[in-house]
Amino acid sequence: MKNLYFLSFFLVLFYSCTIKKDKSDYIIEINVEKNYEEKIIYLQDIANVKYVPLKTNEGYITTSRPRIIRDNFILLYDFHTNQILIFDSNGNTKSRFSRYGNGPGEYLSASSIIYDEKYKELFIRDSFLKKILVYDLNGHFKRDFPFKLNSYYVNIAEFDDKSLICYNSDPDHKELGSSYLLISKQNGSVLKEIKHTFNKILDLSVIVKTESGTMTFSSDSYPIVRINDGFLLSDLSSDTIYKLSYNLDYKPYIVRKPSILTMNPPVFLRACLETSKYLFYSVVKKEWNENNEFPSKAYVFNKETKRVNEQKIVNKDFPMCDIFLDPGVINYDIDSNHGLIRLNAEDLVTAYNENKLQGELKNIARNLKEDDNQVLMFLDFK
């Protein structure tokens, strides 16, 4: 059976956590050099789980990941057709459009897509054209605005009704460092900037020699992670992950040890997925191993007991499926404290035939074909 793949990786090194209290603020310390025992956590114990199979209708066949999840629709961008595909909350096909092209009001890429609930607007980050384009849900073009001069927006998210938050790191201007920008939804003007400067700029990519030449492999860094009361901001070149609240309170939240600049190869700490009881972390080593992947590991910190364990998440409905809770689970335009994991139809059909499914998921798989669209597993964390 095929494994379930995610857009992130985990590290083989290990870390420890302690909490320091300073003026009622907690700072978590993470040491990347310590080993921990594995802990089994049942997914249903930490989240309410709902399965939604996407209908497999002509024009809506896709393997792409969802970008936006709302109460009444699910939006995906299909890289093969460059279309925006919209399903209702039950997975039924709803509408689609494409504005792919190099002309006015058209995009060449949809690296990020954000939805403004109040004004019913879609914001598409075009990493090729270095601008953000705005459409309504029917695909009608409304406006666009360029990235800030000498800037490259790696990641964006909705901050509030008036602004987007962007992670700015231009590979052509590394001497400028990186920054987090709050920009206007109307014209892209910078409303606030949080600037980071580093002695050395690091990235999570490697160049590998192959028989046909050289190839570059990279992994997501998740510089902006939504949490209940704001965002976690993490830069690969920094030893500190900061918390930015919606009232613009900005403070350290997680500190890593040893310093990233002392490690060769570097070991990167990912920002975390946070629930009421746990913090789930991922870390990754900048090294391409014999399995053609970045060596990796995932851990969980219990905020009540202050204990750290290697995480083993088990879905009672599909115990044989590997699950890792990291920022990739919430790397969508989705309400805070919610997540999403994609399940491959072929894997589910195989598991059903081998009698390895339970509950609602077993009933869904009974009617699936191997080439059907994916089944979405929505998580509402407790």
N, C-alpha and C positions, 0 to 999 in steps of 0.2 A: 504494500500500500504506500502511496506517495505520502511524504510528510507535508504538514501544513507550513507554508512559508510566510514569512513576514518581511517587511521592508527594513528590518533592523537586525542587528547581530549582538551577541553577548560574549564576554571575555572569559578566558581560562584562569586569569589571575583572580585574587580574592581580596575582600576588604572587610574592615570592621567599622562599627559605628558606635559613637557615644554622643550624648547630648549635653550641651553646656547651656546654662540659663544665665541670661544677662538682661536685667530690667524686663523681665517677663517674656523675653524673646528667646526662642530655642534656636541654637545653631547645631546642626548635625555634623559630626566629623566622620569622614569615611577614609579608611586606610586600605589601600589596594594590595596589601601584602599579607593578608591573613585568610586562613581557610575556615570554612564553617560547614556544619552538618546540613544535610538536606532536610527540608520540612515539607510535608504534604499538606496542601491547602485545597479544600474542595471549592470549586468555583461558585457553586450554589450557596456556600456559606458566607461569601463576601459580596455577592451580587445577585440581583434578580436577572434571570436569563430569559430572553425571548428570541425565537428563530423566525426569520422571514426569508422564504425562498423567492428569488427574483424570477419572474415569469420569463420564459424563453420564447419570445415572439420575434418574428422577422423584423430586422432593423434594430433590435434591442439585445442582440447576443453580444456579450462582453465578458472579459476576464479582468477588467480594470477595477480598481478599488473605489468605493464611494468617496465623495469629497464632502458632501453636505448631507446631514441627517436632521430632519425636522419632524414635528408631530404628524404632518400631512404629506411629506414627500421625502424621497431619497434621490440625490443627484450624483451622477457619475460622469467622468470624462473618459471617452473611449479613445485610446491612443492610436488604434488602427484606423478609425474612420474620422477622428478629430471632431466627433459629435458630443454634444451635451445630451445625456440620456436621463430622463426623469421618470421615476417610478412612484406610485403612491406608497403609503406606509405599510400596506399589505403585500408589496412586491409586484403589483399590477402595473403594466406599462401605462404611461400617462402622456408624455410628449417628448419631443427631441428637436434639436436644432444644431446647426453648425454655422459659424461665422469665420471658418478657417480661410486664411489668405493673407496677402501682404498689402491689401488696399485699405482705404479709410474704414475705420470701424471693424477691422478684422484682426484676428490673432494668429500668430504662428505657433504658439505653445500656450498651454494652460497649466503652468507649473503649480499654481495654487488657485483655488476658487473659494471665495468667501461670500456668504449671504447676509444681507442686511434685512432683518425681519420687519423693521419699522417701515422702510421705504420700498421693500420688495425689489431689491437690487442685487445683482451678481457682480462681484469684483473678481476679475481674472488677471492674475499676474503673468505677464508674458516675459519670460526670461530672455528670449531672443531679441525682441523689440525693445526691451528695457522700459516697459511702461505697464500701467494698469488700465484695463478697459472695463467699462461698466455697461451692463445689459439688464433688461428685465427678464423675467422667467420665460418669456416667449422668444427671447433672443433678439429683441429690438435694441439696437445700439443707442446709448444715451450720451456717453462722454468718455474721454480717456485723459490720462495725464502721465508724464514721463517720470522715471526714477529721478531722484535728486542727482545733480551733476556729480560725476566721479563716484557714483554709488552703484551697488548691485544688491537688490533685495533678494536674499536667499530664502526668506520665509516671511509670511504675513499672517495675521489673524485679526479678527474684529476686536477692538478695544472697548468702544462704546458707540453710541448713536452717531457721533460726529467724527470718529477717528479710527484708523487702522494702526496696529503695531507691526513694525517691520524690523527684521534683522538685516543689517546692512554690512556686507563684507565684500569688497570689490577685489577680486584676484589681480586686477591690473593696477591697483593702487594700494598694495599691502602696507606701504609706509603710512597710510592714513589710519590704520588700525580698523576696528569694527565698532559698530554702534547700534543701539536700538532707537528707532524713530517712531514717534507718533505723528502720523500724517493725516491731513484732512481728507475726508471721503469725497469732498466736492472737487478739489483741484490738486491734491497731492502735496500741498505746502506743508513744511515741517512745523509742527506745533510744539514738539519737545524732543530733545535728543539726549540719550544717555550714552556717553562715549567711553570706550575701553581702549587703553593703550597697553601694549605688551612689548617685552624685550624681544620676543620671537613669536611669529605667527605660525601656528600649527594647523594642519588639516588632516582629515581622516581619509587619505587616499594613498595608494601605492602604485608604482609602475613595475609591471612584471614582464619579463622577456618570454616570448613564446616562439614557436617554430616559424610563425608568419611575421614576426616583428615584436613590437612592444604594445602592451595594453595597460590602460589605467583602470583600476578598480577603486571604488569609493563606497562609503556607507553614510546613511543619514546621521546627522548630528543632533537634531531636535533642539535648536537654540531657543525656541519659544514653546513652552508647554503650559496649557491652560490648567489651572486648579480652581478650587471653589471661590477663593477670594481674590483672584488675579492671575498672575502668570509666574512661572519659573523661567528665568533667563540664564542660559548657560552658554559660555563660549569655550571652544575646545582649547584655547590658549590660556585659559584662566583656571586657577585653583579653587575658585569660589562660584557657587551657583546662587544667584540673587532671587529674591521674591519682589515682584512689583504688584502692588495692590491697585484696585480700581480708583482709589483716592490718591494715587501717585506716591504712596509710601514705598520707598525702595531700600532694601536692607539685605545683608547676607543671610542665607538660609542653610546652605550646605558648604562645608569646606573639605577638600580632599587632601590627603597626605599619602606619600611624599609629594612634593611639588612636581607638576607635570614636566617642568623644565629639567629636572634631575634624572628623568627616566629615558633610557634608550634601549629598545624602542619605547615611545611613549604609550601610556595606558590611559585611555580617555574615560571619563565618568559621564554617563548620560544623565540628563534630568529625569525625574521620577514620576511615576504614576502614584497618586496619593489617594487613599481611601480614609474612612474615619479611623480605622485601626492600623493600617499598614502603609509603608512606603516601599514601593517596588522600584528597584534600580537595575540599570544595565550598564556594563562597562565593556570596553573593547580595546584590544591591543592593535597597534598599527603594525601589522605583520600579516603577510599572505601565506597561509600554511599549505601543507600537502593536500588538504581537502578542498583547496581553492576557496577559502573563506577566511575572514578575520577570526582568529581564536577569541572565544567569548564566553561569558557566564552571566547569570542573572541571580539576584538576591532579593530578600525581603527583610525589612526592618519592622519589628513590632513596636509601635509607639507606646503601648501599655507596659510591656515587659522589658523594653529596651534591648531585646535580643535580635540577633541577625542570623539568618539561615539562607542556604542556597534554596531558591524557590523551585518547587515542583507543584504545578497547578494541575488539578485533575477535574475534568468535566464529568460528572456522574452519568451524563447521557452518552458520552463518547470517551471512555477512560483511556483508550489507546492513542488518542490524539494529543500530540505535544502542544502545550500552551505556555507561552511566556508573557507575563504582564510587564510591559515596558511602555515608554512613551508612544511607540507605534500603535498601541491599542487605542489611544485617544488622539492620534494625529489626524483629526478630522475637524471640520466645522460642525461641532456637536456640543450640546449642553454640557456644562461641567459636571463631573461625577458620573459621566456616562462613557462607555467605550464600545468598540466594535471589533469582532474577529470574523474573518471570512473563512468559510468552509467550502472546499472543492466538491462539486457534485460527484465526480468520479470516485473520490475517496469515500464519500458517504454511501454510494451504491455498493462499493466493495465491502465496507464495514457492515452494511445491512445484510449482504449475502453471507457474511461470516458470523452473523448474529452478535455483533459487537456494539449495537446501539440500544439505547433505552428511551423511554418516555416519548415526548413530542417529537424529538429528532428522529426517532425510529419511524414514526408515522409519516413524517415528511419524506424521508429517504425511500419509503416503500413506493412512492409515486415518481421518483426521479429517474432520469436517464443519465448516462455517464457524460454526455455532452451538453447537459442543461447548464443554465446559469448558476452562479454560486448561491449558497445559502448564507445569509447574514445572521450572525449571532450577536444580538445587542445585549450589552451589560449595563445595568443600573446598579452602581456600587452602593452598598449599604453604609 
